[in-house]
Amino acid sequence: MTPMKEDYLKIIFELGGKQKKVSNKQIAISLNIAAGSVTEMVNKMAAEGLAEHTPYAGISLTSKGIRLAEDLVRKHRIWEDFLVEKLGYELPDVHDEAEVLEHVTSPKLVNALDDMLGHPTHCPHGGVIPDRFGHYHEDSHTVLNDAKDGSVVTVDRFIDNHDLLTYLGDLKLDIGDQLKIEKHDPFEGPVTVRNLTDDAELIVSYKAAHYIFVK
């Protein structure tokens, strides 16, 4: 399986494709690629039995796709936890390293890392880590951009993206922060929120608001 196809499996899983249909637009935004490329790959995945695609509704993972995605996500996020906790990596820098390491990691090695780390349930950016038996609690799949004006939400996790994590570090937005949604600007404009945890107003870009999951 190609690394790009693996990236699609992981992002569809992360966006909630185990339980619901994920739109091509969501995938394109999250992977920062053209919508046409998404359509081509989605059709390939459907032909290989990894996903089910319904035109104009979106894509979800099949049982086969879910099993592969869970295995990839487990390896990737355990390596991220190791790099941050044991080697002192900064959060924005772990994704690329974990991408390389996950492809050369045997089940024995990932289980040994898991034991050493104390069986973490979430990676440093909030993503769930399936245990060695495939058990885990589902993450929130509501993105900040979909939260209603006037509502109060809690930051649950971030998409694993270097530029995003650097941007959020500059904004001083952290997992666990409580946000009051003040307004969505029209025409794909930013989302203005008040960070109730830090008592600060933040303006979050339209794209970043699709990378931040809240509950």
N, C-alpha and C positions, 0 to 999 in steps of 0.2 A: 504493500500500500504506500502511495506517495505521501510525503510530508504535508502537501497541500490538502489532500483528502482527509488526513488525520486532523488538520486544523479545522476543517469543516465539521467533522464529527464532534470535536471538542466544543466548538462555538455553538452548534445547534443544541447540544446537550446543555451548555451553560445558559442559553437563552430560553430553556424550558421545553425543548423539542422531544423530551421523553413523554410529556403529558399533553402537549398542545401543538398546534401548527405555528411555526415560526416563519415570518415573511421573508422573501428574498431581500427586501429593503433592510430589514434588521441585520441579516447576515452581511450584506454589503457594507453597511455602516460599521459593524463590529470588526470586520476584517480589513476595512479600508480598501475595498476593491470595487470594480465596476459591476453594476447590476447584471450586465450581459454575461460576465464571467461566472456569476453565481448561478444563473439559469443553466449554463452548460454543465457545471459540476453537479448541480442538484439532479439533473437528468441522468448523469452517469451513476450517481449514488443510488437512485431509484432503480436503475437497470441492474445493479449489482445486489439489490435486496437489502441495502443499508438504510434506506429511507423510503417514505411514502410521500409523494408530491401531489397535491391537489391544485390545479391551476387557479390563480387568484385567491387561494386560501392559505397556501404555504406548505411547509415541509415538516414532517415529524420523523423521528427515528423508529425503525423496526426493532424487534427484539435483538436481532443480530447487531444492528448499529448501536443500540444501547450498551450491549456487553462490551463491544470494542471501545466505545467512548468512555465507559466507566474505567476500563483498564488503563487507557491513555491518561485520563484525568488523574487517576490515583498516582501513577508514576510521576507525572509532571508536578503535581502539587506537593508530593512528599519531598521531591528534590528541592522545590522552592522553599519549603519549611527548613530543610537541612541547610541550604545556602544562607538563609537569614539567621537562623538560630545558632548554627555551629560555626559558620565562616564569616559572619558579620556583613554579608552583602546588604546593600541598600535595596529597598523593595523594587524600585523601577528597573533594577539591573538583573533580576533573577530569571525573567522569562526566557531570554535567549539562551542562557546556560541550561535551564531545565529542558528546553526544546531539544538540545543536543543529547543530554544525558538520558532522557526518557526512552530514546530509541535503542540504547545499548544496555538497558536495565532488565535483568532477568527477574522472574517472580521471587526467587530466593533472595536476591539483593534488595528488592523493594521491601520485602517483609523484614529483612534485617535492619534497614533504615527506619522502618516504621517502629520496630521494637526499641531501637536506640532513642528515638524521638519521643517515646511515650504514647504512641498511637494518637497523633493529632487528628482531630475531626475536621479542621478547616485550615486552609493555607493562609499565608500572611495577608493576602488581599481579600480574605473572607469566603473563598470558594470551598465547597464541601469536598472532603476526601473520603471516598468509599473505603470501607475496611476490606480486609483480605477475603471476606466472605461476600462482598458486594453489598453490605448494609450501609445505609446512610440516611440522614434526614434531608428532605428536599429543601433546596434554597428558595428564597423569594425570587420570583421572575418578573416583578413589577419594576420598570425603570423609572427613574426620576422624572423623565419627560412626560410620563403618563399619570403622575400624581396630580390631583385636582387642586386648583387654586384655593387657598384657605385651609387645606388639610395639613396635619402634622405627621411627619413620617420619620423613621429611623433609618440611617444608612446601614445597609446590611452587607454589601460586598461591592467590589469593583471588577470590571473586565480586566484581564491581565494584559495590559498594554503599556509599554515603556513611556510613551509620550503622555498618556492619560495620567499615569501615576505621578509623573513629574509635575504635570499641571495641577493635580489635586494637592500635591505637597505644597506648591506655591499658594494655592487657595486656603491651605490649612483645613482641609476637609478630611475627616477621619471616619473609619468604621465605628458605629455606635453613636455618632452625632445625631441629635434631633434637629429636624429642619421644618420650618413652617413655609409652605409654598406661597409666595406672594403674588407672582404673576408669570405667565408665559407670553413672551413677545410674539407677535404674528410673523408669518412668512419665515418659519424656521429660525426664529430669533432665540435668544438665550432665555433661561429660566432664572428668575430672581427669587432667592430664598433667604430666610433669616435663620442663621445657625443658632438655635436656642442654647446649645451647649456652650458656645463661645461668645454669644451675644454679638454676632457680627452679620452684616448683610453681605451675601455673596451673589455674584452674577455668574451662572454656570452656562457655558456654551451649549448650543443645541446638540452638537455631536457628543460632547461629554455627558450630557443628560441622558443619552442612550446607553452609556457605559456604566452608570451608577444604579445599582439595585437597592430598592428601599422596601420597608415593610411597615 
